[in-house]
Amino acid sequence: MSRKDAPTFLNYVILPTLLLRWPAVMLRRGLLAWLSRVGILLVVVCCSLSLLYVMTCTPHVDEPLAGQPLPRGGGLGMGGGPSRPGGPGGAPIGPIGREGYQALLQEREEQHRQNIASLKKQIAQLKEALQERSEQLKGMQNSLEKTPGRIVVVEDHSRNDLQEFLRSQLNRAEAHAGVRLPSEYAVVPFESFTLQRVYQLEMGLTRHPEEKPVRKDRRDELAEVVESALHALNAPSRAGEKTKASKVYTPSDFIEGITRTEKDKGTLYELTFHGEQKQEFRRLVLFRPFGPLMKVKSELVETANMPINIVVPLSQRADKFRQFMHNFREVCMKQDGRVHLTVVYFGKDQINEVKGTLENTSREMNFRNFTLIQLNEEFSRGRGLDVGARAWKGGNVLLFFCDVDIFFTADFLNTCRLNAQPGGFDVDIKGWGGEDVHLYRKYLHSNLLVVRAPSRGLFHLWHEKRCADELPPDQYKMCMQSKAMNEASHGQLGMLLFRHEIEAHLRKQKQRSGAKKA
């Protein structure tokens, strides 16, 4: 290429390159200008926020924080000299020292921390209350769900408002007025109580008309009721705060109360207190409503592999044993089939009759699940049950401690399988009774749940009870009480006790009727 062609080459190569670089340069300059403007704007905003923070956090001189006077001192650059006068009334007004600002800021920060802590506590309480209410509503909804074979147990109340349901319980109860009853047997009796005693009508043979509350929950219940009543009496009236001349009620003002429980509604309490005047009294009516039923547990119990070892202590009484084996054959062999029989026999008299009864039953029913143990000792039921239980050499087994006078059904055997707990008898007790009471008390003193309930499949056949003179006083007394309870009812025992007076009355009536005829 010649020299004269150089300008043409520059025109075609350099100029297009410059034209291509020009937009990039312009874009870079515009970006730098935009960034500088944004930076300046951010600086201005930061300065404004800092100034606003200083103005907000700086308290006024004439309105010190928390009502306390601001600390005053020499101004900056004043060499710690005195403040200049010039305030109202000649009060000195000087600039605030650095220590004063720091103290004020620390005090303000402490107040903020206290407020934050208080708010956190309130939030936690609200969360807890919300969770509790949610659980209550969930329980009500579960109770209201209709499922096949299940009865709806919550009635006449709103699904979403437990308080409304509890108030409906009060309206249903006999708190304001009575209801018509079919007979005197439908009356739910009241119990009266004081701070120390409880008085009851339904006593039986073991309770007294006046006694101290034995159960701790019963004592706590009555104490809570009296305390709630005192709180209600001493609370401010609706019209305003109580005056100083009004009476402050104390537990010594409590006279007596009555209470009764309607099992489908709740417990009613009526309490009477001494008033401000001699002939004046205050009466409060309190009601503890029962809530809706809640499902606690639902489980499947398999009883197919639960054999039962029936242990029977025995001494003589071969005729009663034959009667027992007749029931054992019908229930345990023909219906249940998962039972082992252990007979612990004391002495030698009538042992052959007992052996014959077992052998005949084994031969006729092809039954081999029985054990006969003979002890040449004085009869002790606890000893017999302990020996019979230890004689079992198989695996896990349920123990049914039975008497020869007991009649039971196959349903009762299933009840045994569903309600079994470990335990042990007192083997030192000789003669009649006492060992079951000791075992029962062991359960009461443990953490086990004691279920004391009647069974429709268990009967004690009547037989004459003899309380031997050789028994210790406590066992003899227990034997006599059992004899009295099994012989007859209260009315029948009364008829036996007063039969001479009744016979004399009948003779007089007969004589009077004969004289009228004459």
C-alpha positions as CSV (number, residue, x, y, z in Angstrom):
1,M,0.0,0.0,0.0
2,S,1.4,3.5,-0.9
3,R,1.8,6.4,1.4
4,K,-0.9,8.3,-0.3
5,D,-3.4,5.7,0.6
6,A,-2.7,6.1,4.4
7,P,-5.4,8.7,5.1
8,T,-7.9,6.5,3.4
9,F,-6.9,3.6,5.6
10,L,-7.2,5.7,8.8
11,N,-10.6,6.8,7.7
12,Y,-11.7,3.3,7.3
13,V,-10.0,1.8,10.4
14,I,-9.5,4.4,13.1
15,L,-12.6,6.4,12.8
16,P,-15.0,3.4,13.1
17,T,-13.1,2.3,16.2
18,L,-13.5,5.7,17.8
19,L,-17.2,5.6,16.9
20,L,-17.5,2.2,18.6
21,R,-15.8,3.4,21.8
22,W,-17.7,6.6,22.2
23,P,-21.0,5.1,23.6
24,A,-19.0,3.1,26.2
25,V,-17.2,6.2,27.4
26,M,-20.5,8.1,27.6
27,L,-22.1,5.3,29.6
28,R,-19.2,5.1,32.0
29,R,-19.3,8.9,32.6
30,G,-23.1,8.7,33.2
31,L,-22.7,5.9,35.7
32,L,-20.1,7.7,37.7
33,A,-22.2,10.8,37.8
34,W,-25.2,8.7,39.0
35,L,-23.2,7.0,41.7
36,S,-21.8,10.3,42.9
37,R,-25.3,11.7,43.2
38,V,-26.5,8.6,45.1
39,G,-23.5,8.8,47.4
40,I,-24.2,12.5,48.2
41,L,-27.9,11.6,48.8
42,L,-27.0,8.8,51.2
43,V,-24.6,11.1,53.1
44,V,-27.4,13.8,53.4
45,V,-29.9,11.1,54.7
46,C,-27.4,9.7,57.2
47,C,-26.7,13.2,58.5
48,S,-30.4,14.0,58.8
49,L,-31.0,10.7,60.7
50,S,-28.1,11.4,63.1
51,L,-29.4,14.9,63.7
52,L,-32.9,13.6,64.3
53,Y,-31.6,10.9,66.7
54,V,-29.7,13.5,68.7
55,M,-32.7,15.8,68.9
56,T,-34.9,13.0,70.0
57,C,-32.6,11.6,72.6
58,T,-31.7,14.9,74.1
59,P,-34.1,15.9,76.9
60,H,-35.2,19.5,77.4
61,V,-33.7,21.4,80.3
62,D,-37.1,22.5,81.6
63,E,-38.6,19.0,81.3
64,P,-36.1,16.6,82.9
65,L,-36.7,12.9,82.5
66,A,-38.7,11.0,85.1
67,G,-39.4,14.3,87.0
68,Q,-35.7,14.5,88.3
69,P,-33.6,17.7,88.0
70,L,-31.0,17.5,85.3
71,P,-27.4,17.6,86.5
72,R,-25.7,20.9,85.8
73,G,-22.1,21.7,85.4
74,G,-19.6,23.9,83.7
75,G,-19.9,24.1,79.9
76,L,-17.4,22.8,77.5
77,G,-14.4,25.2,77.3
78,M,-15.5,27.0,80.4
79,G,-12.8,25.4,82.5
80,G,-15.4,24.1,85.0
81,G,-16.5,27.6,86.1
82,P,-19.8,28.4,87.6
83,S,-23.0,28.5,85.5
84,R,-24.3,31.8,84.4
85,P,-27.6,33.1,86.0
86,G,-30.5,33.9,83.8
87,G,-33.3,31.5,84.4
88,P,-36.7,32.3,85.8
89,G,-36.4,33.7,89.3
90,G,-32.6,33.8,89.0
91,A,-32.3,30.0,88.7
92,P,-29.0,29.1,87.2
93,I,-29.2,27.4,83.8
94,G,-26.1,25.8,82.5
95,P,-25.2,23.3,79.8
96,I,-25.6,19.6,80.6
97,G,-22.4,17.8,81.4
98,R,-21.3,14.6,79.6
99,E,-21.9,12.6,82.8
100,G,-25.5,13.9,82.9
101,Y,-26.1,12.8,79.3
102,Q,-24.7,9.4,80.0
103,A,-26.8,9.0,83.1
104,L,-30.0,10.1,81.3
105,L,-29.3,7.7,78.4
106,Q,-28.6,4.8,80.7
107,E,-31.9,5.5,82.6
108,R,-33.8,5.7,79.3
109,E,-32.2,2.5,78.1
110,E,-33.1,0.8,81.4
111,Q,-36.7,1.9,81.1
112,H,-36.8,0.5,77.5
113,R,-35.5,-2.8,78.8
114,Q,-38.1,-3.0,81.5
115,N,-40.8,-2.3,79.0
116,I,-39.5,-4.9,76.6
117,A,-39.4,-7.5,79.5
118,S,-42.9,-6.6,80.5
119,L,-44.2,-7.0,76.9
120,K,-42.4,-10.4,76.5
121,K,-44.0,-11.6,79.7
122,Q,-47.5,-10.5,78.6
123,I,-46.9,-12.2,75.2
124,A,-45.9,-15.4,76.9
125,Q,-49.0,-15.3,79.2
126,L,-51.3,-14.7,76.2
127,K,-49.7,-17.6,74.3
128,E,-50.3,-19.9,77.3
129,A,-53.9,-18.8,77.6
130,L,-54.4,-19.2,73.9
131,Q,-52.9,-22.7,74.0
132,E,-55.1,-23.7,77.0
133,R,-58.2,-22.4,75.3
134,S,-57.3,-24.2,72.1
135,E,-57.0,-27.5,74.0
136,Q,-60.4,-26.9,75.6
137,L,-62.1,-26.2,72.3
138,K,-60.3,-29.2,70.8
139,G,-61.6,-31.5,73.6
140,M,-65.1,-30.2,73.1
141,Q,-65.0,-30.7,69.4
142,N,-63.7,-34.3,69.9
143,S,-66.5,-35.0,72.3
144,L,-69.1,-33.6,69.9
145,E,-68.0,-35.8,67.0
146,K,-70.5,-38.6,66.4
147,T,-69.0,-42.0,65.7
148,P,-70.7,-45.4,65.2
149,G,-71.5,-47.0,68.6
150,R,-70.7,-43.9,70.6
151,I,-73.1,-41.6,72.5
152,V,-72.7,-37.9,72.3
153,V,-71.8,-36.9,75.8
154,V,-71.9,-33.1,75.5
155,E,-75.4,-31.6,75.2
156,D,-77.1,-28.2,75.4
157,H,-74.0,-26.1,75.0
158,S,-72.2,-24.3,72.3
159,R,-69.4,-25.9,70.4
160,N,-67.1,-22.9,70.6
161,D,-67.8,-21.5,74.1
162,L,-67.0,-23.5,77.2
163,Q,-68.2,-20.8,79.5
164,E,-71.7,-21.0,78.0
165,F,-71.7,-24.7,78.7
166,L,-70.6,-24.3,82.3
167,R,-73.4,-21.7,82.8
168,S,-75.9,-24.1,81.4
169,Q,-74.8,-26.7,84.0
170,L,-75.6,-24.2,86.7
171,N,-79.1,-23.6,85.1
172,R,-79.8,-27.3,85.1
173,A,-78.7,-27.9,88.7
174,E,-80.9,-27.5,91.7
175,A,-79.2,-24.2,92.7
176,H,-82.1,-21.7,92.4
177,A,-85.1,-24.0,92.7
178,G,-85.9,-27.7,93.2
179,V,-87.3,-30.2,90.7
180,R,-90.1,-32.7,90.9
181,L,-88.9,-36.1,92.1
182,P,-90.6,-39.5,91.7
183,S,-90.0,-40.7,95.3
184,E,-87.9,-40.1,98.4
185,Y,-85.3,-42.4,97.0
186,A,-84.4,-40.0,94.2
187,V,-83.4,-37.2,96.7
188,V,-79.7,-36.4,96.7
189,P,-78.8,-35.7,100.3
190,F,-76.7,-32.8,101.5
191,E,-73.7,-33.1,103.7
192,S,-73.0,-30.3,106.2
193,F,-69.5,-29.2,107.2
194,T,-67.5,-26.8,109.4
195,L,-63.9,-25.9,109.3
196,Q,-63.0,-29.2,111.0
197,R,-65.9,-31.7,110.6
198,V,-68.2,-33.2,108.0
199,Y,-71.7,-34.5,108.9
200,Q,-73.3,-37.0,106.7
201,L,-76.5,-39.1,106.4
202,E,-75.4,-42.1,104.4
203,M,-73.1,-43.9,106.8
204,G,-73.3,-47.6,106.5
205,L,-71.6,-49.7,109.2
206,T,-68.1,-48.2,108.9
207,R,-68.8,-44.5,108.8
208,H,-69.9,-42.1,111.5
209,P,-72.4,-39.2,111.3
210,E,-69.6,-36.8,112.4
211,E,-66.0,-37.3,111.3
212,K,-63.0,-35.5,110.0
213,P,-62.4,-35.5,106.3
214,V,-60.0,-38.4,105.8
215,R,-59.0,-37.8,102.2
216,K,-56.6,-34.9,101.5
217,D,-58.5,-33.9,98.4
218,R,-61.7,-33.6,100.4
219,R,-60.0,-31.4,103.0
220,D,-58.5,-29.2,100.2
221,E,-61.8,-29.0,98.5
222,L,-63.6,-27.6,101.6
223,A,-60.7,-25.2,102.4
224,E,-60.8,-23.9,98.8
225,V,-64.6,-23.3,99.0
226,V,-64.3,-21.3,102.3
227,E,-61.4,-19.3,100.9
228,S,-63.3,-18.5,97.7
229,A,-66.3,-17.4,99.8
230,L,-64.1,-15.1,101.9
231,H,-62.5,-13.6,98.8
232,A,-66.0,-12.9,97.4
233,L,-67.2,-11.3,100.7
234,N,-64.1,-9.0,101.0
235,A,-64.0,-8.0,97.3
236,P,-64.9,-4.4,96.4
237,S,-68.5,-3.8,95.6
238,R,-69.7,-3.0,92.1
239,A,-70.6,0.6,93.0
240,G,-67.0,1.4,94.1
241,E,-64.3,0.6,96.6
242,K,-65.3,-0.6,100.0
243,T,-65.4,1.9,102.8
244,K,-63.2,1.5,105.8
245,A,-66.2,0.9,108.1
246,S,-67.2,-2.3,106.2
247,K,-66.5,-5.7,107.8
248,V,-63.5,-7.7,106.8
249,Y,-64.5,-11.4,106.9
250,T,-62.2,-14.1,108.3
251,P,-62.4,-17.9,108.7
252,S,-63.6,-17.4,112.3
253,D,-66.8,-15.8,110.8
254,F,-67.7,-19.0,109.0
255,I,-70.5,-20.9,110.8
256,E,-71.3,-23.9,108.6
257,G,-72.0,-25.0,105.1
258,I,-73.9,-27.7,103.2
259,T,-72.9,-29.4,100.0
260,R,-74.1,-32.1,97.6
261,T,-73.0,-33.4,94.2
262,E,-75.2,-34.0,91.2
263,K,-73.0,-36.3,89.1
264,D,-74.1,-35.0,85.8
265,K,-74.0,-31.3,86.6
266,G,-71.6,-30.3,89.5
267,T,-71.3,-29.6,93.2
268,L,-73.3,-27.1,95.0
269,Y,-72.1,-25.3,98.2
270,E,-74.1,-23.0,100.5
271,L,-72.0,-21.2,103.2
272,T,-73.2,-19.1,106.1
273,F,-71.1,-16.4,107.9
274,H,-71.7,-14.1,110.8
275,G,-72.7,-10.6,109.6
276,E,-71.8,-7.1,110.8
277,Q,-74.6,-7.1,113.3
278,K,-75.5,-9.7,115.9
279,Q,-78.6,-10.9,114.2
280,E,-77.2,-10.5,110.7
281,F,-75.8,-13.3,108.6
282,R,-74.3,-13.6,105.1
283,R,-75.1,-16.5,102.9
284,L,-73.1,-17.4,99.8
285,V,-74.0,-20.0,97.2
286,L,-71.2,-21.4,95.1
287,F,-71.3,-23.9,92.3
288,R,-68.5,-26.0,90.8
289,P,-69.8,-27.2,87.4
290,F,-68.6,-30.3,85.7
291,G,-67.1,-29.9,82.2
292,P,-67.7,-32.1,79.2
293,L,-66.2,-35.6,79.1
294,M,-62.7,-35.9,77.6
295,K,-61.2,-39.0,76.1
296,V,-58.1,-39.9,78.2
297,K,-57.0,-43.2,76.6
298,S,-58.0,-45.7,74.0
299,E,-56.1,-49.0,73.8
300,L,-56.4,-52.6,72.7
301,V,-56.0,-55.2,75.4
302,E,-55.2,-58.7,74.2
303,T,-56.2,-61.4,76.7
304,A,-55.7,-64.6,74.6
305,N,-52.3,-65.4,76.3
306,M,-53.3,-64.5,79.9
307,P,-53.7,-67.8,81.9
308,I,-55.2,-67.5,85.4
309,N,-54.0,-69.5,88.4
310,I,-56.9,-69.8,90.8
311,V,-55.5,-70.4,94.3
312,V,-57.9,-71.9,96.9
313,P,-56.7,-72.4,100.6
314,L,-58.8,-75.1,102.2
315,S,-59.3,-76.9,105.5
316,Q,-62.0,-79.7,105.7
317,R,-65.3,-78.4,104.2
318,A,-65.2,-81.2,101.5
319,D,-68.9,-80.7,100.7
320,K,-68.3,-77.0,99.9
321,F,-65.4,-78.0,97.7
322,R,-67.6,-80.3,95.7
323,Q,-70.0,-77.4,95.1
324,F,-67.1,-75.2,94.1
325,M,-65.8,-77.7,91.6
326,H,-69.2,-77.9,90.0
327,N,-69.0,-74.2,89.2
328,F,-65.4,-74.5,88.2
329,R,-66.2,-77.3,85.7
330,E,-69.0,-75.2,84.1
331,V,-67.1,-71.9,83.9
332,C,-63.4,-72.7,83.7
333,M,-63.3,-75.9,81.7
334,K,-66.3,-75.6,79.4
335,Q,-66.3,-71.8,78.8
336,D,-62.9,-70.3,79.4
337,G,-60.3,-73.0,79.1
338,R,-57.3,-70.9,80.2
339,V,-57.3,-71.6,83.9
340,H,-55.1,-73.6,86.3
341,L,-56.4,-74.6,89.8
342,T,-54.1,-74.8,92.8
343,V,-55.6,-76.2,96.1
344,V,-53.6,-75.7,99.3
345,Y,-55.0,-78.1,101.9
346,F,-54.3,-77.7,105.6
347,G,-54.4,-80.9,107.8
348,K,-55.3,-84.5,107.0
349,D,-59.0,-84.6,107.9
350,Q,-61.2,-85.0,104.7
351,I,-58.1,-84.9,102.4
352,N,-59.2,-88.1,100.7
353,E,-62.6,-86.6,99.8
354,V,-60.9,-83.6,98.3
355,K,-58.5,-85.8,96.3
356,G,-61.4,-87.9,95.1
357,T,-63.3,-84.8,93.8
358,L,-60.3,-83.6,91.9
359,E,-59.6,-87.0,90.4
360,N,-63.2,-87.5,89.3
361,T,-63.3,-84.1,87.6
362,S,-60.0,-84.8,85.9
363,R,-61.1,-88.1,84.6
364,E,-64.6,-87.0,83.4
365,M,-63.4,-83.7,81.8
366,N,-59.9,-84.8,80.7
367,F,-58.5,-81.9,82.8
368,R,-54.9,-82.0,84.0
369,N,-54.3,-78.3,84.9
370,F,-54.6,-78.6,88.7
371,T,-52.2,-78.9,91.7
372,L,-52.9,-80.2,95.2
373,I,-50.6,-79.2,98.0
374,Q,-51.0,-80.5,101.5
375,L,-49.6,-78.7,104.5
376,N,-49.7,-80.2,108.0
377,E,-50.0,-76.8,109.7
378,E,-52.7,-74.7,111.3
379,F,-54.9,-73.1,108.8
380,S,-53.7,-69.7,107.6
381,R,-55.3,-68.2,104.5
382,G,-52.4,-65.9,103.9
383,R,-49.9,-68.8,104.2
384,G,-52.0,-70.9,101.8
385,L,-52.2,-68.2,99.2
386,D,-48.5,-67.5,99.4
387,V,-47.6,-71.2,99.0
388,G,-50.0,-71.6,96.1
389,A,-48.6,-68.6,94.3
390,R,-45.0,-69.8,94.7
391,A,-45.9,-73.3,93.5
392,W,-46.4,-72.0,89.9
393,K,-43.4,-72.9,87.8
394,G,-44.7,-71.7,84.4
395,G,-44.3,-68.3,82.8
396,N,-46.3,-65.2,83.5
397,V,-49.6,-65.9,85.1
398,L,-52.4,-64.0,86.7
399,L,-53.3,-65.0,90.3
400,F,-57.0,-65.2,91.4
401,F,-57.0,-65.7,95.2
402,C,-60.3,-67.4,95.7
403,D,-62.4,-68.9,98.6
404,V,-64.3,-72.1,98.4
405,D,-67.5,-70.1,99.0
406,I,-67.0,-68.0,95.9
407,F,-69.2,-68.3,92.8
408,F,-67.9,-66.6,89.7
409,T,-68.7,-66.4,86.0
410,A,-66.6,-66.3,82.8
411,D,-67.1,-62.6,82.5
412,F,-65.4,-62.2,85.9
413,L,-62.3,-64.0,84.7
414,N,-62.0,-61.5,81.9
415,T,-62.3,-58.8,84.5
416,C,-59.4,-60.3,86.3
417,R,-57.3,-60.3,83.1
418,L,-58.2,-56.6,82.5
419,N,-57.4,-55.5,86.1
420,A,-54.2,-57.2,87.3
421,Q,-51.5,-55.8,89.7
422,P,-48.6,-57.3,91.5
423,G,-48.7,-57.8,95.3
424,G,-48.1,-60.1,98.3
425,F,-49.9,-61.3,101.4
426,D,-48.9,-61.2,105.0
427,V,-48.2,-64.9,105.8
428,D,-47.8,-64.4,109.5
429,I,-51.6,-63.9,110.1
430,K,-53.2,-67.0,111.4
431,G,-56.9,-68.0,111.4
432,W,-59.6,-65.9,109.8
433,G,-59.2,-62.6,108.0
434,G,-56.8,-59.7,108.0
435,E,-54.4,-60.7,105.3
436,D,-56.5,-59.2,102.5
437,V,-56.7,-55.9,104.5
438,H,-53.0,-55.8,104.8
439,L,-52.5,-56.3,101.1
440,Y,-55.2,-53.7,100.4
441,R,-53.4,-51.2,102.6
442,K,-50.1,-51.9,100.8
443,Y,-51.8,-50.9,97.5
444,L,-53.2,-47.7,99.1
445,H,-49.7,-46.7,100.3
446,S,-48.2,-47.2,96.8
447,N,-48.6,-45.2,93.6
448,L,-50.8,-47.8,92.0
449,L,-54.4,-46.9,91.0
450,V,-56.8,-48.8,93.4
451,V,-60.1,-49.6,91.8
452,R,-62.7,-50.7,94.4
453,A,-65.9,-51.6,92.6
454,P,-68.5,-54.3,92.7
455,S,-68.4,-57.1,90.1
456,R,-71.6,-58.5,88.7
457,G,-69.9,-61.9,88.0
458,L,-68.7,-62.6,91.5
459,F,-70.8,-63.8,94.4
460,H,-70.1,-64.9,98.0
461,L,-72.3,-67.8,98.8
462,W,-73.9,-67.5,102.3
463,H,-72.6,-69.8,105.0
464,E,-72.6,-69.6,108.8
465,K,-69.7,-67.6,110.0
466,R,-68.0,-68.7,113.2
467,C,-65.6,-66.3,115.0
468,A,-63.2,-68.4,117.1
469,D,-62.2,-67.3,120.6
470,E,-58.6,-67.9,119.8
471,L,-58.5,-64.9,117.4
472,P,-56.7,-61.8,118.5
473,P,-59.0,-58.8,119.4
474,D,-58.6,-57.0,116.1
475,Q,-59.3,-60.1,114.0
476,Y,-62.2,-61.0,116.2
477,K,-63.7,-57.6,115.8
478,M,-63.2,-57.7,112.1
479,C,-64.9,-61.1,111.9
480,M,-67.9,-59.9,113.9
481,Q,-68.3,-56.9,111.6
482,S,-68.2,-59.2,108.6
483,K,-70.7,-61.5,110.2
484,A,-73.1,-58.6,110.9
485,M,-72.8,-57.3,107.4
486,N,-73.5,-60.7,105.8
487,E,-76.3,-61.8,108.1
488,A,-78.9,-59.2,107.3
489,S,-79.6,-55.6,106.4
490,H,-79.9,-52.7,108.9
491,G,-83.7,-53.1,109.0
492,Q,-83.5,-56.9,109.5
493,L,-80.9,-56.6,112.2
494,G,-83.1,-54.0,113.9
495,M,-86.1,-56.4,113.8
496,L,-83.9,-59.1,115.4
497,L,-82.6,-56.8,118.1
498,F,-86.1,-55.5,119.0
499,R,-88.1,-58.6,118.4
500,H,-89.1,-58.9,122.1
501,E,-90.7,-55.4,121.9
502,I,-92.3,-56.2,118.6
503,E,-93.8,-59.5,120.0
504,A,-95.1,-57.7,123.1
505,H,-96.7,-55.1,120.9
506,L,-98.4,-57.8,118.8
507,R,-99.7,-59.5,121.9
508,K,-101.3,-56.2,123.2
509,Q,-102.9,-55.6,119.8
510,K,-104.3,-59.1,119.8
511,Q,-105.7,-58.6,123.3
512,R,-107.3,-55.3,122.4
513,S,-108.9,-56.7,119.3
514,G,-110.3,-59.7,121.3
515,A,-111.7,-57.3,123.9
516,K,-113.5,-55.3,121.3
517,K,-115.1,-58.4,119.8
518,A,-116.2,-59.5,123.3
